[in-house]
Amino acid sequence: MEFGPVQILVVGFQNGEFSGEILAELRRLREHDIVRLIDLLFVAKDDQGEIEAIELSDLKGEEAEAFGALAGALIGLGAAGEEGAEAGAETGAAKVDERGSVMDPENVWYVADAIPAGTSAGVALLEHRWAIPLRGAIERAGGQTLADAWIHPQDLVEIGAQVRG
């Protein structure tokens, strides 16, 4: 099973309100296989500090387990070599299998603690499906990624301001 690059995106909303336009656009991107929603956690905190969390995922049981195993293996490989990769794969798959989710429920409360009352936040893990065939073409051509980063328009504005200043 192939996975594309994964992005974590955290978006905050004042007064806990959003129009639903975001979910509609996310649905459109999913229908065109541009992104896959690995996990989406929406946390809202009312004015009294009560927390409500909603979670969604496109991954089915076996896909979630495979993703957990892959993520665990990569983390383990970096931390402890080949033995760490094997242990990480087992642990990652087991954690996803038990919860049926990629995000750790402990982190829900961390996110909730970070947002003020009357505010909400969405935390999404998005797999960029469009990148899978591109990565394959690069590999077949003998290429390898030397650098990889997201550059946002605000970053370019800031760089321009620093250059002028």
Buried (B, 14 or more C-beta within 10 A) or exposed (E): EEBBBBEEEEEEBEEBEBEEEEBEEBEEBBEEEBBBBBBBBBBBBEEEEEBEBEBEBBBEEEBBBBBBBBBBBBBBBEEEEEEBBBBBBBBBBBBBBEBEBBBEEEEBEEBBEEBEEBBBBBBBBBBBBBBBEEBEEEEEEEEEEEEEEEEEEEEEEEEEEEEEE
